[in-house]
Amino acid sequence: MFAEAVPLIKARLGISTTVRDAYLFAIVDGLVHELQTIQGITLNENNPAHLMFIVDYGEYRYSNRENPVMPRNLQFRLHNLMINGGGASV
């Protein structure tokens, strides 16, 4: 799920090789699992807002392994996803 996020993260980071692909796929899979199971967000890989959130959050996780403080823009977007349930139809 969200496999198309990895090439976008790589482009954002300027990575052109496949050396880090396994690690980036693990980050994306972990984020999707965390958002769905812990936060209760229903993600849709066809929703560009969800895809870009995964890309931005994945890039943050990759680049800031030792900084546990999430940037304000990601917090705001995460809260909006939580409020909307990720666009789940009720």
C-alpha positions, 0 to 999 in steps of 0.5 A: 500500500502506498508504494508510489510514496517511495519514489516521491520521498526519494525525489524529495530527498534527492536519492537516485539509487535503490540502496535505501528502498527497503528502508523507505518502504519499511518507513512507509509501511510503518506509517500506514500501519500506525495511522490506520491501527493507532490513529484510526484513520482510513487511508485511501491511496487514490486520495492525493492528500493522503499520498502527500501526507505519507510522503511528507511524513515519511520524509520527516521520519527519514530525515529526523530519526533523532528528533521526536518533535513533529513539525507543526505543519505535519501536526496540523495535517494529522489532526485534520486527518484524525478529525475527518477519519481520513475520509471514511464514509460513515 
